[in-house]
Amino acid sequence: MKVRSLAFFLAAAVIMAIGSPAWAQTPSCITASVMSTGAIVGIVSYSPLVIEPNGCIDGAHSIGESYGINSSDGNVEETLFHDTATITSVSISIDYENNCSVVSVNPTVSGSGMGQFSDFNGTNGGYIYFWYSSDSGVPNLEGTAQVSVLVQDNTGNSAVYPVVHTCPAPAGGGGER
């Protein structure tokens, strides 16, 4: 009887060992930065600002609703993203344009206002450049635009991070009469 119990136990142990993976999948770590702002690290909210210490933007440490990453005045913004896992999808969407327009994106995207970057598939990171133009025509009126970048990887993690740009006010005409 002891032999039969031992044989059953060993058979069950072998089945359990075969059925379980040899190692657990390591979670990815997606990071991002914007040229004039620096690294965007594990932001879970903007108001109040909460930054997670692991420096990752992923399923557990993601961008919340709202904005507040303002860039310096100028017409171009560079955003960099990096992932410890292999990237399967990168896309952008233009969230809003208020007296500030996104006039060009490189690499170029297809569709109006949003696009898919196949350039980064199978890599671990990349750069995206956004060009902006003030379109208010009103002297001394700044504008803002926000673009969201979505990065997904082969571990199932994804990150959405915003690039908020401030368009400088058009020159001329200001002052009171």
C-alpha positions as CSV (number, residue, x, y, z in Angstrom):
1,M,0.0,0.0,0.0
2,K,2.9,2.4,0.8
3,V,4.4,1.6,-2.6
4,R,1.2,2.4,-4.4
5,S,0.8,5.7,-2.5
6,L,4.4,6.6,-3.3
7,A,3.9,5.8,-7.0
8,F,0.8,7.9,-7.2
9,F,2.5,10.8,-5.4
10,L,5.5,10.6,-7.8
11,A,3.2,10.4,-10.9
12,A,1.2,13.4,-9.6
13,A,4.5,15.3,-9.0
14,V,5.7,14.6,-12.6
15,I,2.3,15.7,-14.1
16,M,2.5,19.0,-12.0
17,A,6.1,19.6,-13.1
18,I,5.3,19.1,-16.8
19,G,2.1,21.2,-16.6
20,S,3.8,24.2,-15.0
21,P,6.1,26.6,-16.9
22,A,9.8,26.4,-16.2
23,W,10.0,30.1,-15.2
24,A,7.6,32.9,-14.7
25,Q,7.5,35.7,-17.3
26,T,9.2,38.8,-16.1
27,P,7.0,42.0,-16.3
28,S,8.3,44.5,-18.7
29,C,9.4,48.0,-17.8
30,I,8.3,50.7,-20.3
31,T,9.9,54.1,-19.8
32,A,9.4,57.4,-21.6
33,S,10.8,60.9,-21.8
34,V,10.1,64.2,-23.6
35,M,12.9,66.4,-24.9
36,S,12.4,69.4,-22.7
37,T,10.7,67.7,-19.8
38,G,12.9,64.7,-19.0
39,A,11.9,61.3,-17.9
40,I,8.3,60.4,-17.3
41,V,8.6,57.9,-14.5
42,G,5.7,55.7,-13.3
43,I,3.2,58.5,-13.2
44,V,-0.2,57.3,-11.8
45,S,-1.8,60.7,-11.4
46,Y,-1.1,64.4,-11.9
47,S,-3.3,65.9,-9.2
48,P,-1.7,65.3,-6.8
49,L,1.4,64.1,-8.6
50,V,2.3,60.5,-7.7
51,I,5.5,59.0,-9.0
52,E,6.3,55.3,-8.6
53,P,9.9,54.5,-7.6
54,N,10.4,51.7,-10.2
55,G,10.5,54.2,-13.0
56,C,8.2,52.1,-15.2
57,I,5.0,53.1,-17.0
58,D,3.1,49.8,-17.5
59,G,-0.1,48.1,-16.5
60,A,0.6,48.7,-12.8
61,H,2.2,52.1,-13.2
62,S,0.3,54.0,-15.8
63,I,-0.6,57.6,-16.8
64,G,-3.8,58.8,-15.3
65,E,-6.3,61.2,-16.8
66,S,-5.3,64.9,-17.1
67,Y,-2.2,66.6,-18.4
68,G,0.5,68.9,-17.2
69,I,3.7,68.0,-19.0
70,N,4.5,71.3,-20.6
71,S,7.4,71.7,-22.9
72,S,9.5,74.8,-23.6
73,D,8.4,77.2,-26.3
74,G,9.4,76.1,-29.8
75,N,8.0,74.1,-32.7
76,V,9.4,70.6,-32.3
77,E,9.1,68.0,-29.5
78,E,11.1,64.8,-29.3
79,T,9.8,61.9,-27.4
80,L,11.7,58.8,-26.5
81,F,10.4,55.5,-25.3
82,H,12.2,52.3,-24.2
83,D,10.9,48.9,-23.1
84,T,12.8,46.0,-21.5
85,A,10.5,43.7,-23.6
86,T,10.0,43.5,-27.4
87,I,7.6,46.1,-28.8
88,T,4.7,44.9,-30.8
89,S,2.8,48.1,-31.4
90,V,3.3,51.9,-31.1
91,S,0.6,54.3,-32.0
92,I,-0.3,57.9,-31.4
93,S,-3.5,59.9,-31.2
94,I,-4.0,63.7,-31.1
95,D,-6.1,64.4,-28.0
96,Y,-6.6,68.0,-28.5
97,E,-5.3,71.1,-30.3
98,N,-6.1,74.5,-28.8
99,N,-4.6,77.3,-30.9
100,C,-1.7,74.9,-31.5
101,S,-1.6,72.3,-34.3
102,V,0.4,69.2,-34.8
103,V,1.6,69.8,-38.3
104,S,4.0,66.9,-38.8
105,V,5.1,63.6,-37.2
106,N,8.2,61.6,-38.0
107,P,8.1,58.7,-38.6
108,T,5.0,59.5,-40.6
109,V,1.7,58.0,-39.6
110,S,-1.3,57.0,-41.6
111,G,-4.8,58.3,-41.1
112,S,-6.1,61.6,-39.8
113,G,-5.1,62.5,-36.2
114,M,-3.8,59.1,-35.3
115,G,-1.5,56.4,-36.7
116,Q,0.4,53.2,-36.2
117,F,4.2,53.0,-36.2
118,S,5.3,49.7,-37.6
119,D,8.9,51.0,-37.6
120,F,9.3,50.0,-34.0
121,N,7.9,46.5,-34.0
122,G,10.4,44.0,-32.8
123,T,12.6,46.6,-31.2
124,N,12.9,47.9,-27.6
125,G,12.7,51.6,-28.1
126,G,12.6,54.6,-30.4
127,Y,12.2,58.3,-31.0
128,I,9.2,60.2,-32.4
129,Y,9.4,63.8,-33.4
130,F,6.4,66.1,-33.4
131,W,6.3,69.5,-35.1
132,Y,3.8,72.1,-34.0
133,S,2.5,75.4,-35.3
134,S,0.6,78.2,-33.5
135,D,-2.6,78.8,-35.4
136,S,-4.4,81.3,-33.3
137,G,-3.3,84.4,-35.3
138,V,-4.0,86.4,-32.1
139,P,-0.9,88.2,-30.7
140,N,0.3,87.1,-27.3
141,L,-2.1,84.1,-27.1
142,E,-0.4,80.8,-26.3
143,G,-1.8,77.5,-27.5
144,T,-1.5,73.9,-26.3
145,A,-1.7,70.6,-28.0
146,Q,-1.6,67.1,-26.5
147,V,-0.6,63.9,-28.2
148,S,-0.8,60.5,-26.5
149,V,1.6,57.7,-27.3
150,L,0.6,54.1,-26.8
151,V,3.3,51.4,-26.5
152,Q,2.5,47.7,-26.3
153,D,4.9,44.8,-25.9
154,N,4.9,41.1,-26.2
155,T,4.4,40.5,-22.5
156,G,1.0,42.0,-22.7
157,N,2.0,45.3,-21.0
158,S,1.1,48.6,-22.4
159,A,1.8,52.2,-21.5
160,V,0.1,55.5,-22.6
161,Y,2.0,58.7,-22.0
162,P,1.1,62.2,-23.0
163,V,3.2,64.8,-24.8
164,V,1.8,68.2,-24.0
165,H,3.2,71.1,-26.0
166,T,2.8,74.8,-25.5
167,C,2.9,76.8,-28.7
168,P,4.4,80.3,-28.3
169,A,2.2,83.2,-28.8
170,P,2.3,84.8,-32.3
171,A,4.5,87.9,-32.3
172,G,3.3,91.4,-32.9
173,G,0.4,93.7,-32.1
174,G,0.2,93.3,-28.3
175,G,-0.3,96.0,-25.8
176,E,-3.2,98.1,-24.7
177,R,-4.6,101.2,-26.3
